[in-house]
Amino acid sequence: MSTTTIRLSDELKARIAKVAEAAGTTSHNFILEAIAEKAELAERRADFHGQADQRWADFLETGESIPWEEARTYFRARIAGKPTKRPVARKLEG
């Protein structure tokens, strides 16, 4: 494991100490968890954008989509626990 030095303002260091103590952990562990959470969030955001880019590319290639009204009806039925058929993507008339 490597060591990294970070410089914290006195105010931030005090805030971290206070919330770490309230959480029942050390300042060091609190900082490590915060960094891990931030890294995970950034990775998830990158995955989300990658998936969106791929879906957009697929749409541009095929021209197939599901109309919003059909998607909304499907989602509402699913949320209500009702059996429903999944809508099928198709080329929309424009």
The first five atom37 places (N, CA, C, CB, O) and aatype in JSON, in Angstrom:
{
  "aatype": [12, 15, 16, 16, 16, 9, 1, 10, 15, 3, 6, 10, 11, 0, 1, 9, 0, 11, 19, 0, 6, 0, 0, 7, 16, 16, 15, 8, 2, 13, 9, 10, 6, 0, 9, 0, 6, 11, 0, 6, 10, 0, 6, 1, 1, 0, 3, 13, 8, 7, 5, 0, 3, 5, 1, 17, 0, 3, 13, 10, 6, 16, 7, 6, 15, 9, 14, 17, 6, 6, 0, 1, 16, 18, 13, 1, 0, 1, 9, 0, 7, 11, 14, 16, 11, 1, 14, 19, 0, 1, 11, 10, 6, 7],
  "atom_mask": [
    [1, 1, 1, 1, 1],
    [1, 1, 1, 1, 1],
    [1, 1, 1, 1, 1],
    [1, 1, 1, 1, 1],
    [1, 1, 1, 1, 1],
    [1, 1, 1, 1, 1],
    [1, 1, 1, 1, 1],
    [1, 1, 1, 1, 1],
    [1, 1, 1, 1, 1],
    [1, 1, 1, 1, 1],
    [1, 1, 1, 1, 1],
    [1, 1, 1, 1, 1],
    [1, 1, 1, 1, 1],
    [1, 1, 1, 1, 1],
    [1, 1, 1, 1, 1],
    [1, 1, 1, 1, 1],
    [1, 1, 1, 1, 1],
    [1, 1, 1, 1, 1],
    [1, 1, 1, 1, 1],
    [1, 1, 1, 1, 1],
    [1, 1, 1, 1, 1],
    [1, 1, 1, 1, 1],
    [1, 1, 1, 1, 1],
    [1, 1, 1, 0, 1],
    [1, 1, 1, 1, 1],
    [1, 1, 1, 1, 1],
    [1, 1, 1, 1, 1],
    [1, 1, 1, 1, 1],
    [1, 1, 1, 1, 1],
    [1, 1, 1, 1, 1],
    [1, 1, 1, 1, 1],
    [1, 1, 1, 1, 1],
    [1, 1, 1, 1, 1],
    [1, 1, 1, 1, 1],
    [1, 1, 1, 1, 1],
    [1, 1, 1, 1, 1],
    [1, 1, 1, 1, 1],
    [1, 1, 1, 1, 1],
    [1, 1, 1, 1, 1],
    [1, 1, 1, 1, 1],
    [1, 1, 1, 1, 1],
    [1, 1, 1, 1, 1],
    [1, 1, 1, 1, 1],
    [1, 1, 1, 1, 1],
    [1, 1, 1, 1, 1],
    [1, 1, 1, 1, 1],
    [1, 1, 1, 1, 1],
    [1, 1, 1, 1, 1],
    [1, 1, 1, 1, 1],
    [1, 1, 1, 0, 1],
    [1, 1, 1, 1, 1],
    [1, 1, 1, 1, 1],
    [1, 1, 1, 1, 1],
    [1, 1, 1, 1, 1],
    [1, 1, 1, 1, 1],
    [1, 1, 1, 1, 1],
    [1, 1, 1, 1, 1],
    [1, 1, 1, 1, 1],
    [1, 1, 1, 1, 1],
    [1, 1, 1, 1, 1],
    [1, 1, 1, 1, 1],
    [1, 1, 1, 1, 1],
    [1, 1, 1, 0, 1],
    [1, 1, 1, 1, 1],
    [1, 1, 1, 1, 1],
    [1, 1, 1, 1, 1],
    [1, 1, 1, 1, 1],
    [1, 1, 1, 1, 1],
    [1, 1, 1, 1, 1],
    [1, 1, 1, 1, 1],
    [1, 1, 1, 1, 1],
    [1, 1, 1, 1, 1],
    [1, 1, 1, 1, 1],
    [1, 1, 1, 1, 1],
    [1, 1, 1, 1, 1],
    [1, 1, 1, 1, 1],
    [1, 1, 1, 1, 1],
    [1, 1, 1, 1, 1],
    [1, 1, 1, 1, 1],
    [1, 1, 1, 1, 1],
    [1, 1, 1, 0, 1],
    [1, 1, 1, 1, 1],
    [1, 1, 1, 1, 1],
    [1, 1, 1, 1, 1],
    [1, 1, 1, 1, 1],
    [1, 1, 1, 1, 1],
    [1, 1, 1, 1, 1],
    [1, 1, 1, 1, 1],
    [1, 1, 1, 1, 1],
    [1, 1, 1, 1, 1],
    [1, 1, 1, 1, 1],
    [1, 1, 1, 1, 1],
    [1, 1, 1, 1, 1],
    [1, 1, 1, 0, 1]
  ],
  "atom_positions": [
    [[0.86, -1.17, 0.0], [0.0, 0.0, 0.0], [0.9, 1.23, 0.0], [-0.98, 0.0, 1.23], [1.89, 1.28, 0.73]],
    [[0.56, 2.21, -0.81], [1.36, 3.41, -0.91], [0.79, 4.51, -0.01], [1.45, 3.9, -2.36], [-0.33, 4.41, 0.48]],
    [[1.57, 5.54, 0.17], [1.17, 6.67, 0.99], [1.03, 7.9, 0.11], [2.18, 6.93, 2.12], [1.87, 8.15, -0.76]],
    [[-0.03, 8.65, 0.33], [-0.26, 9.9, -0.37], [-0.51, 10.98, 0.67], [-1.47, 9.78, -1.37], [-1.24, 10.77, 1.64]],
    [[0.09, 12.11, 0.47], [-0.1, 13.22, 1.38], [-1.1, 14.19, 0.79], [1.24, 13.94, 1.68], [-1.0, 14.57, -0.38]],
    [[-2.08, 14.59, 1.6], [-3.02, 15.62, 1.17], [-2.99, 16.75, 2.19], [-4.48, 15.03, 1.02], [-2.78, 16.53, 3.38]],
    [[-3.18, 17.93, 1.7], [-3.19, 19.09, 2.58], [-4.65, 19.51, 2.79], [-2.33, 20.27, 2.0], [-5.39, 19.74, 1.83]],
    [[-5.04, 19.59, 4.05], [-6.39, 19.98, 4.41], [-6.35, 21.3, 5.16], [-7.08, 18.88, 5.26], [-5.44, 21.54, 5.96]],
    [[-7.31, 22.14, 4.9], [-7.42, 23.35, 5.71], [-7.77, 22.94, 7.14], [-8.49, 24.34, 5.11], [-8.34, 21.87, 7.36]],
    [[-7.44, 23.79, 8.09], [-7.77, 23.49, 9.48], [-9.27, 23.32, 9.66], [-7.25, 24.61, 10.41], [-9.72, 22.47, 10.43]],
    [[-10.04, 24.12, 8.94], [-11.5, 24.03, 9.04], [-12.0, 22.67, 8.54], [-12.16, 25.16, 8.23], [-12.82, 22.04, 9.2]],
    [[-11.5, 22.23, 7.39], [-11.94, 20.94, 6.85], [-11.48, 19.8, 7.74], [-11.41, 20.74, 5.43], [-12.23, 18.85, 7.97]],
    [[-10.27, 19.88, 8.25], [-9.75, 18.84, 9.14], [-10.63, 18.71, 10.38], [-8.29, 19.15, 9.55], [-10.92, 17.6, 10.83]],
    [[-11.07, 19.84, 10.94], [-11.94, 19.83, 12.12], [-13.3, 19.24, 11.78], [-12.11, 21.25, 12.69], [-13.87, 18.47, 12.56]],
    [[-13.83, 19.6, 10.61], [-15.13, 19.06, 10.19], [-15.06, 17.55, 10.03], [-15.58, 19.7, 8.87], [-15.97, 16.83, 10.45]],
    [[-13.99, 17.08, 9.42], [-13.81, 15.63, 9.22], [-13.7, 14.92, 10.56], [-12.55, 15.35, 8.37], [-14.32, 13.88, 10.76]],
    [[-12.94, 15.48, 11.47], [-12.78, 14.87, 12.79], [-14.12, 14.76, 13.49], [-11.8, 15.68, 13.65], [-14.42, 13.74, 14.11]],
    [[-14.93, 15.8, 13.4], [-16.23, 15.83, 14.07], [-17.18, 14.77, 13.49], [-16.86, 17.22, 13.94], [-17.79, 14.01, 14.23]],
    [[-17.29, 14.72, 12.17], [-18.22, 13.76, 11.57], [-17.7, 12.34, 11.67], [-18.48, 14.11, 10.1], [-18.48, 11.4, 11.79]],
    [[-16.39, 12.16, 11.63], [-15.81, 10.82, 11.79], [-16.12, 10.28, 13.18], [-14.3, 10.85, 11.55], [-16.5, 9.12, 13.33]],
    [[-15.94, 11.13, 14.19], [-16.23, 10.71, 15.56], [-17.71, 10.35, 15.7], [-15.85, 11.81, 16.57], [-18.05, 9.35, 16.32]],
    [[-18.57, 11.16, 15.13], [-20.01, 10.88, 15.19], [-20.36, 9.57, 14.48], [-20.81, 12.03, 14.57], [-21.3, 8.88, 14.87]],
    [[-19.6, 9.25, 13.45], [-19.83, 8.01, 12.71], [-19.14, 6.81, 13.36], [-19.34, 8.16, 11.27], [-19.29, 5.68, 12.91]],
    [[-18.39, 7.07, 14.41], [-17.71, 5.97, 15.12], [-16.49, 5.45, 14.4], [0.0, 0.0, 0.0], [-16.17, 4.27, 14.49]],
    [[-15.81, 6.32, 13.68], [-14.63, 5.9, 12.94], [-13.53, 6.94, 13.11], [-14.96, 5.68, 11.44], [-13.72, 7.96, 13.78]],
    [[-12.4, 6.69, 12.5], [-11.29, 7.64, 12.56], [-11.36, 8.6, 11.38], [-9.94, 6.9, 12.57], [-12.03, 8.34, 10.38]],
    [[-10.66, 9.72, 11.53], [-10.59, 10.67, 10.41], [-9.97, 9.99, 9.19], [-9.77, 11.92, 10.81], [-10.43, 10.17, 8.07]],
    [[-8.93, 9.21, 9.43], [-8.25, 8.52, 8.33], [-9.21, 7.61, 7.58], [-7.06, 7.7, 8.87], [-9.29, 7.66, 6.35]],
    [[-9.96, 6.79, 8.31], [-10.9, 5.87, 7.67], [-12.02, 6.63, 6.96], [-11.5, 4.9, 8.7], [-12.45, 6.25, 5.88]],
    [[-12.48, 7.72, 7.58], [-13.52, 8.53, 6.97], [-13.05, 9.08, 5.63], [-13.92, 9.68, 7.91], [-13.8, 9.06, 4.65]],
    [[-11.82, 9.58, 5.59], [-11.26, 10.12, 4.34], [-11.12, 9.02, 3.3], [-9.89, 10.78, 4.6], [-11.45, 9.24, 2.13]],
    [[-10.64, 7.84, 3.7], [-10.5, 6.73, 2.75], [-11.86, 6.34, 2.16], [-9.86, 5.52, 3.45], [-11.98, 6.13, 0.96]],
    [[-12.87, 6.25, 3.03], [-14.21, 5.9, 2.55], [-14.76, 6.97, 1.61], [-15.17, 5.69, 3.73], [-15.4, 6.66, 0.61]],
    [[-14.51, 8.23, 1.94], [-14.99, 9.32, 1.08], [-14.34, 9.27, -0.29], [-14.72, 10.69, 1.75], [-15.0, 9.47, -1.31]],
    [[-13.06, 8.99, -0.33], [-12.35, 8.89, -1.61], [-12.88, 7.69, -2.4], [-10.83, 8.75, -1.39], [-13.09, 7.8, -3.61]],
    [[-13.09, 6.56, -1.72], [-13.61, 5.37, -2.41], [-15.01, 5.63, -2.97], [-13.65, 4.17, -1.44], [-15.31, 5.22, -4.09]],
    [[-15.87, 6.31, -2.18], [-17.21, 6.64, -2.66], [-17.16, 7.55, -3.88], [-18.02, 7.31, -1.55], [-17.9, 7.35, -4.84]],
    [[-16.29, 8.54, -3.84], [-16.16, 9.47, -4.97], [-15.66, 8.75, -6.21], [-15.21, 10.63, -4.6], [-16.14, 9.01, -7.32]],
    [[-14.69, 7.85, -6.04], [-14.17, 7.08, -7.18], [-15.26, 6.19, -7.78], [-12.96, 6.22, -6.74], [-15.4, 6.09, -9.0]],
    [[-16.04, 5.54, -6.9], [-17.13, 4.68, -7.39], [-18.16, 5.5, -8.14], [-17.79, 3.94, -6.22], [-18.65, 5.07, -9.19]],
    [[-18.51, 6.66, -7.62], [-19.47, 7.53, -8.28], [-18.98, 7.94, -9.67], [-19.75, 8.77, -7.43], [-19.74, 7.92, -10.63]],
    [[-17.72, 8.3, -9.76], [-17.15, 8.7, -11.05], [-17.15, 7.52, -12.03], [-15.72, 9.24, -10.87], [-17.43, 7.7, -13.22]],
    [[-16.83, 6.32, -11.53], [-16.85, 5.14, -12.4], [-18.26, 4.82, -12.87], [-16.26, 3.92, -11.65], [-18.47, 4.51, -14.04]],
    [[-19.23, 4.91, -11.97], [-20.62, 4.63, -12.35], [-21.12, 5.66, -13.35], [-21.53, 4.63, -11.11], [-21.83, 5.31, -14.3]],
    [[-20.74, 6.92, -13.15], [-21.15, 7.97, -14.09], [-20.54, 7.71, -15.47], [-20.72, 9.37, -13.57], [-21.22, 7.86, -16.48]],
    [[-19.27, 7.31, -15.51], [-18.62, 7.01, -16.79], [-19.31, 5.82, -17.47], [-17.13, 6.71, -16.57], [-19.51, 5.84, -18.68]],
    [[-19.67, 4.79, -16.69], [-20.37, 3.64, -17.26], [-21.73, 4.06, -17.82], [-20.56, 2.54, -16.19], [-22.12, 3.62, -18.9]],
    [[-22.44, 4.91, -17.08], [-23.74, 5.4, -17.51], [-23.62, 6.15, -18.84], [-24.36, 6.31, -16.44], [-24.4, 5.92, -19.76]],
    [[-22.64, 7.04, -18.92], [-22.45, 7.81, -20.15], [-22.02, 6.9, -21.3], [-21.41, 8.91, -19.94], [-22.44, 7.1, -22.44]],
    [[-21.19, 5.91, -21.01], [-20.78, 4.95, -22.04], [-21.97, 4.18, -22.58], [0.0, 0.0, 0.0], [-22.09, 3.97, -23.79]],
    [[-22.84, 3.75, -21.67], [-24.04, 3.02, -22.09], [-24.96, 3.93, -22.91], [-24.79, 2.46, -20.86], [-25.53, 3.5, -23.92]],
    [[-25.12, 5.17, -22.48], [-25.97, 6.11, -23.22], [-25.4, 6.36, -24.61], [-26.09, 7.45, -22.45], [-26.14, 6.39, -25.59]],
    [[-24.08, 6.54, -24.71], [-23.44, 6.74, -26.02], [-23.66, 5.54, -26.93], [-21.94, 6.99, -25.85], [-23.92, 5.7, -28.12]],
    [[-23.55, 4.32, -26.35], [-23.75, 3.12, -27.15], [-25.2, 3.02, -27.62], [-23.36, 1.88, -26.36], [-25.45, 2.65, -28.77]],
    [[-26.13, 3.33, -26.76], [-27.55, 3.27, -27.14], [-27.87, 4.31, -28.21], [-28.45, 3.47, -25.91], [-28.67, 4.05, -29.12]],
    [[-27.26, 5.49, -28.1], [-27.47, 6.52, -29.11], [-26.91, 6.06, -30.45], [-26.82, 7.86, -28.68], [-27.53, 6.25, -31.5]],
    [[-25.72, 5.46, -30.43], [-25.12, 4.95, -31.66], [-26.0, 3.86, -32.27], [-23.7, 4.39, -31.37], [-26.18, 3.81, -33.49]],
    [[-26.55, 2.99, -31.43], [-27.46, 1.95, -31.93], [-28.69, 2.57, -32.58], [-27.88, 1.0, -30.78], [-29.14, 2.12, -33.63]],
    [[-29.24, 3.6, -31.94], [-30.4, 4.27, -32.5], [-30.07, 4.9, -33.85], [-30.92, 5.34, -31.54], [-30.84, 4.77, -34.8]],
    [[-28.93, 5.56, -33.93], [-28.54, 6.2, -35.19], [-28.34, 5.16, -36.29], [-27.26, 7.01, -35.0], [-28.63, 5.42, -37.46]],
    [[-27.84, 3.98, -35.91], [-27.61, 2.93, -36.9], [-28.9, 2.26, -37.35], [-26.67, 1.88, -36.32], [-29.08, 2.0, -38.54]],
    [[-29.82, 1.99, -36.41], [-31.03, 1.24, -36.75], [-32.25, 2.12, -36.97], [-31.33, 0.25, -35.67], [-33.15, 1.76, -37.72]],
    [[-32.28, 3.28, -36.32], [-33.45, 4.15, -36.39], [-34.62, 3.61, -35.58], [0.0, 0.0, 0.0], [-35.73, 4.14, -35.67]],
    [[-34.38, 2.56, -34.79], [-35.46, 1.96, -34.01], [-35.55, 2.58, -32.63], [-35.25, 0.45, -33.9], [-34.54, 2.89, -31.99]],
    [[-36.79, 2.75, -32.19], [-37.05, 3.37, -30.9], [-38.4, 2.89, -30.39], [-37.01, 4.91, -31.0], [-39.17, 2.26, -31.11]],
    [[-38.67, 3.22, -29.12], [-39.97, 2.92, -28.53], [-40.63, 4.26, -28.22], [-39.84, 2.03, -27.23], [-40.04, 5.08, -27.51]],
    [[-41.82, 4.51, -28.73], [-42.5, 5.78, -28.44], [-42.68, 5.96, -26.93], [-43.87, 5.83, -29.14], [-42.92, 5.0, -26.2]],
    [[-42.56, 7.19, -26.47], [-42.64, 7.49, -25.05], [-43.94, 7.0, -24.44], [-42.49, 8.97, -24.82], [-43.93, 6.45, -23.33]],
    [[-45.06, 7.19, -25.11], [-46.34, 6.76, -24.55], [-46.35, 5.26, -24.27], [-47.49, 7.13, -25.5], [-46.86, 4.82, -23.24]],
    [[-45.79, 4.47, -25.18], [-45.74, 3.02, -24.97], [-44.82, 2.68, -23.81], [-45.27, 2.31, -26.25], [-45.14, 1.82, -22.99]],
    [[-43.68, 3.35, -23.74], [-42.74, 3.09, -22.66], [-43.37, 3.47, -21.32], [-41.42, 3.88, -22.88], [-43.25, 2.72, -20.35]],
    [[-44.03, 4.61, -21.26], [-44.63, 5.07, -20.02], [-45.74, 4.11, -19.57], [-45.2, 6.49, -20.19], [-45.84, 3.78, -18.39]],
    [[-46.55, 3.66, -20.5], [-47.62, 2.71, -20.17], [-47.01, 1.42, -19.61], [-48.48, 2.39, -21.42], [-47.51, 0.87, -18.63]],
    [[-45.94, 0.96, -20.23], [-45.25, -0.26, -19.79], [-44.7, -0.07, -18.37], [-44.1, -0.61, -20.76], [-44.9, -0.93, -17.51]],
    [[-44.01, 1.05, -18.13], [-43.41, 1.29, -16.81], [-44.48, 1.42, -15.73], [-42.56, 2.56, -16.85], [-44.32, 0.9, -14.62]],
    [[-45.56, 2.1, -16.05], [-46.64, 2.25, -15.06], [-47.26, 0.9, -14.7], [-47.73, 3.19, -15.59], [-47.56, 0.65, -13.53]],
    [[-47.44, 0.04, -15.67], [-47.98, -1.29, -15.41], [-47.0, -2.1, -14.56], [-48.28, -2.04, -16.75], [-47.42, -2.79, -13.63]],
    [[-45.73, -2.01, -14.86], [-44.71, -2.73, -14.07], [-44.7, -2.26, -12.63], [-43.33, -2.55, -14.69], [-44.64, -3.06, -11.71]],
    [[-44.75, -0.94, -12.45], [-44.74, -0.38, -11.1], [-45.97, -0.84, -10.32], [-44.7, 1.17, -11.15], [-45.88, -1.12, -9.12]],
    [[-47.1, -0.93, -11.0], [-48.35, -1.37, -10.36], [-48.39, -2.88, -10.15], [-49.54, -0.93, -11.2], [-49.32, -3.39, -9.54]],
    [[-47.38, -3.6, -10.66], [-47.34, -5.05, -10.5], [-48.26, -5.79, -11.44], [0.0, 0.0, 0.0], [-48.55, -6.97, -11.23]],
    [[-48.71, -5.12, -12.49], [-49.61, -5.75, -13.46], [-48.79, -6.46, -14.53], [-50.55, -4.7, -14.1], [-47.72, -5.98, -14.92]],
    [[-49.28, -7.59, -15.02], [-48.59, -8.25, -16.13], [-48.71, -7.4, -17.39], [-49.17, -9.68, -16.37], [-49.78, -6.87, -17.69]],
    [[-47.63, -7.27, -18.1], [-47.63, -6.45, -19.3], [-46.57, -6.93, -20.27], [-47.41, -4.96, -18.96], [-45.55, -7.48, -19.86]],
    [[-46.83, -6.72, -21.55], [-45.84, -7.09, -22.57], [-44.85, -5.95, -22.73], [-46.53, -7.41, -23.94], [-45.22, -4.77, -22.73]],
    [[-43.59, -6.31, -22.86], [-42.54, -5.34, -23.06], [-42.69, -4.74, -24.47], [-41.14, -5.98, -22.87], [-42.87, -5.49, -25.43]],
    [[-42.64, -3.42, -24.6], [-42.75, -2.82, -25.94], [-41.55, -3.19, -26.81], [-42.88, -1.28, -25.83], [-40.46, -3.44, -26.3]],
    [[-41.77, -3.22, -28.1], [-40.73, -3.6, -29.04], [-40.28, -2.35, -29.81], [-41.24, -4.7, -30.02], [-41.1, -1.57, -30.29]],
    [[-38.97, -2.21, -29.92], [-38.43, -1.07, -30.68], [-38.72, -1.26, -32.16], [-36.89, -0.93, -30.45], [-38.7, -2.38, -32.68]],
    [[-39.0, -0.16, -32.81], [-39.28, -0.19, -34.26], [-38.94, 1.17, -34.85], [-40.79, -0.57, -34.56], [-38.79, 2.16, -34.14]],
    [[-38.83, 1.2, -36.16], [-38.58, 2.47, -36.82], [-39.84, 3.32, -36.73], [-38.15, 2.27, -38.32], [-40.94, 2.87, -37.06]],
    [[-39.66, 4.52, -36.28], [-40.81, 5.41, -36.12], [-41.02, 6.22, -37.39], [-40.62, 6.35, -34.92], [-40.07, 6.58, -38.09]],
    [[-42.27, 6.48, -37.66], [-42.58, 7.3, -38.82], [-42.36, 8.76, -38.44], [-44.04, 7.06, -39.32], [-42.74, 9.19, -37.35]],
    [[-41.75, 9.5, -39.32], [-41.42, 10.86, -38.94], [-41.88, 11.83, -39.92], [0.0, 0.0, 0.0], [-41.68, 13.03, -39.75]]
  ]
}
